[in-house]
Amino acid sequence: MRTDILVIGAGAAGMAAAVSASQAAAGRKRIAVIEKNDGPGKKIYATGNGRCNILNSSCEEAGFVRDFFRRIGLEMKEEDEGRMYPMSEQASDVVFVLEKALEAAGVEMILGTPVSTIERDGEGFVVTAEKLPEKIYAGSVIISTGGKAGPMYGSTGDGYRLARSLGHHTGRLAPALTGIETKEDMKSLKGTRAHAKVSLLKRGEPIHSEEGIVQFAEYGLSGICIFDLSRYVILDDETGFEDHEVAMDLFPDMDTEELEGLLEWRKENVQGIGAEDIMRTMVPGALAAYLTGKGGKSGQSTDISGLARRAKDLRFTASGMRGWKQAQVTRGGVLMEEIDPDSMESKFAPGLFFAGEVMDCDGPCGGYNLYNAWLTGIRAGETAAG
């Protein structure tokens, strides 16, 4: 089998690459997509709780990506913090318009077929795949296999192996945009939600801060602001999880003295309130009990000054991260310095391109990672089509 452009992986980046290539080639080139799953876009269906947060309006080329989707029939709407979704609020419609565009362009889809190897063949490439009796000869190849996050959707790191076989290197892989496991006993806080400013500390030094809703789980901490913090938990030979702490400010709009004054006022003026209940109605009940040590949950005293300090700087020590199944994206991947940022072409192997999560490029929650998949896919497809 021979094709001008072979896209490996039919996720967000791969489908965008194939559509873009077909538009740029305008029928002049044969384009094929090979995908290990039995259908394209498996991970797209799960994004945004089934609504698909396509991109964020604050992204540098958000308008360009939005126009790409409008041309293939998808209209979007903007919600809080620049998050953009399909007007229908159906992730399935994102896959639908991409599939229809590929079908209309005559792009060949080879499904249920994992790629085994890729090798240089003159100025092109030869690809072998499971279940295919013949090799695929391609003039250009776009690797858009995703990372390792969400293995149930087919993201198992295949692209890293293929990239390394052609001379590329990968950064250390780790799950990102995921929950942080803690050493503390969190059973009493399971299911509690609270607004807070959260800061990640490494050996006592602040690394990064976020603000938003924290969700307490039996294993530790979750919620969008925690997911965004998780990108900065970076381990090396000298650093472990226990070197990281999450410092939580439950009253970011007050300083410690203001909070202490409010607690003193409540203690003196609220009829029937005791020291163990002084935080009730200010934070959720389970968290109030944890702060004051009611029932022995935190082992803390209930003096007003100490309570105010704890509420402004509640510490949790990291013991691990939620794994690949829970993570939204992969941190690490094919090194960006080995890829041309404008064309997405390999600097080592002309005709080889990369798109999406397979590269060492991850962003926060809010549509930034899908945006990166669309944009790099579009660039790779355009350049590969010449």
Secondary structure by P-SEA (a helix, b strand, c coil): ccccbbbccccaaaaaaaaaaaaaacccbbbbbbbcccccccccccccccccccccccccaaaaaaaaaaaaccccccccccccccccccaaaaaaaaaaaaaaaccccccccccccccccccccccccccccbbbbbcbbbbcccccccccccccaaaaaaaaaacccccbbbbccbbbbbcccccccccbbbbbbbbbbcccccccccccbbbbcccccccaaaaaaaaacccccccccccbbbbbbccccccaaaaaaaaaaaacccccccccccccccccaaaaaaaacccccccccccaaaaaaaaabbbbbbccccccccccccccccccccccccccccccccccccccccccccccccaaaaaaaaaaaaaaaaaaac
